Amino acid sequence: MSLDRARVLRDERGAVLDLCRTLTPAEWATASDCAGWSVQDVVAHMGAAFHGFFTPWLLRVMRTSSIERSNDGDVESRRGREPARVLREYEAWGGRVLGIMPLTQRPPLRGLRLPLGDIGRYPMGLLASALAFDHHVHLRHDIAVPLGRTLPAPSAEHMAVVTEWLLAGLPQMCGVALRWIDRPLALVLTGPGGGAWTVGPLAGKGLQVQEGRSPAAAATITGAVADFPIWGTTRRPWR
């Protein structure tokens, strides 16, 4: 499947704006499913990331030893703002980021590997996937669930982009935690946007993820692709 990552990000940003424009003051203040953050804090975090693309923030993130602490700092610095101001930052700077995202999908930029602090180095072409993934989990799980809101099901392309980022990050973000893997494991995700992959040891270099199900796989993990972002980020147990 040929993926339009920038379009998926644009659609998710539109969904965030549509939802946020309907929120009451009480809903803005509701505790999200992102530990320690309110709904407003989650939107502030996403707006800070958009804004940061055009400030020294991006260089700080590239060098940080803790993305999580950096995110918490961004949220804390915006805690005194009114919801309307938080949403304006998200909308204005998100529009600017969408304007440059297509450039990151074209050679030679898409192959340029960028450091993203303690979570690894990734091709610039995956920046849109990273942002789309962030929007997906924050909107559809951290915000919509505690508010009791129901959103339209994501498209196959949408889920493929979200899954792409999760699997790209697996060897770098989870390599230490998964170092017990000494034989290939098959991962089969069912539903629109799903597929099959093999996760296995890379001699002396941690883990690797390859598309397709290896006949040498020692075991197979099967689940719905729609659930993968939830248990893949440990928001819910995978069992």
C-alpha positions, -999 to 999 in steps of 0.1 A, spaced: 0 0 0 13 34 -10 9 57 21 1 94 20 14 101 55 8 138 53 -28 133 44 -34 110 74 -19 137 97 -40 164 81 -72 143 86 -63 136 123 -56 172 129 -90 180 115 -106 155 138 -88 170 168 -101 205 158 -136 193 152 -137 177 187 -121 205 206 -145 231 192 -173 212 209 -157 209 244 -171 226 274 -149 241 301 -155 210 323 -144 187 294 -112 207 288 -104 201 325 -113 164 325 -85 140 333 -73 123 302 -61 87 299 -25 101 296 -14 99 332 -12 133 350 -26 153 320 -60 168 315 -76 169 281 -63 205 277 -28 193 286 -29 167 258 -39 193 232 -12 217 246 14 189 241 4 184 205 3 222 199 38 225 215 51 199 191 37 217 160 50 251 173 84 236 181 91 228 144 98 265 139 118 272 171 149 259 188 126 234 205 133 210 177 170 210 184 164 204 220 143 174 213 169 161 189 194 161 218 173 153 248 180 124 270 143 121 279 115 128 255 90 123 283 105 150 305 106 173 275 69 167 269 61 173 305 80 206 305 61 218 274 27 210 291 37 226 324 47 258 307 12 261 292 -9 252 322 -20 287 330 -34 293 295 -71 294 286 -83 266 264 -90 290 235 -53 300 235 -41 264 236 -64 256 207 -52 286 187 -16 275 191 -24 240 180 -44 252 150 -21 279 137 12 260 140 -4 227 129 -13 244 96 23 255 91 36 220 98 11 205 73 25 229 47 60 215 50 52 178 55 49 169 18 85 181 14 96 154 40 81 127 18 103 134 -12 139 126 -19 164 134 -8 149 146 25 128 116 32 159 94 36 177 118 59 180 102 93 172 125 122 180 120 159 150 122 182 166 122 216 164 90 235 139 73 212 164 68 183 171 80 148 146 79 120 142 88 83 127 123 79 100 106 58 86 91 90 81 124 108 45 126 95 39 90 106 52 99 141 29 129 144 0 109 130 6 82 155 8 108 184 -25 123 172 -41 88 169 -34 77 205 -40 111 221 -73 118 203 -89 84 201 -77 70 234 -65 96 258 -92 122 250 -122 105 234 -124 76 258 -126 96 291 -150 120 275 -172 92 263 -170 104 227 -172 81 197 -152 88 166 -155 74 131 -133 43 126 -99 51 110 -92 41 74 -69 13 64 -43 39 53 -46 56 87 -40 24 106 -11 14 83 6 48 90 1 44 127 14 8 127 44 19 105 56 42 133 51 17 160 71 -10 142 98 15 131 103 24 168 102 -11 182 139 -19 178 151 14 191 126 22 218 120 -13 231 153 -31 222 164 -34 258 131 -46 272 127 -72 244 163 -85 244 149 -118 257 138 -125 221 163 -150 208 142 -164 179 119 -149 153 84 -141 163 55 -135 139 32 -105 145 -1 -107 126 -25 -77 129 -59 -82 115 -83 -57 100 -80 -28 76 -44 -15 76 -31 -47 92 -5 -72 79 22 -96 90 57 -89 102 85 -109 118 103 -96 149 136 -112 156 172 -108 169 197 -90 147 231 -106 154 249 -84 179 226 -54 172 194 -59 191 161 -64 172 149 -61 136 114 -60 122 108 -73 87 76 -73 67 61 -107 61 56 -138 83 87 -159 85 82 -197 83 109 -200 109 89 -180 135 89 -198 169 55 -183 178 28 -160 164 12 -130 181 -22 -122 166 -44 -93 174 -66 -66 158 -46 -37 142 -70 -13 159 -59 -25 193 -22 -25 186 -16 12 195 -33 6 228 -13 -24 240 18 -14 220 21 17 241 12 -2 273 -20 19 278 -37 -15 282 -24 -50 289 -19 -70 257 -33 -102 272 
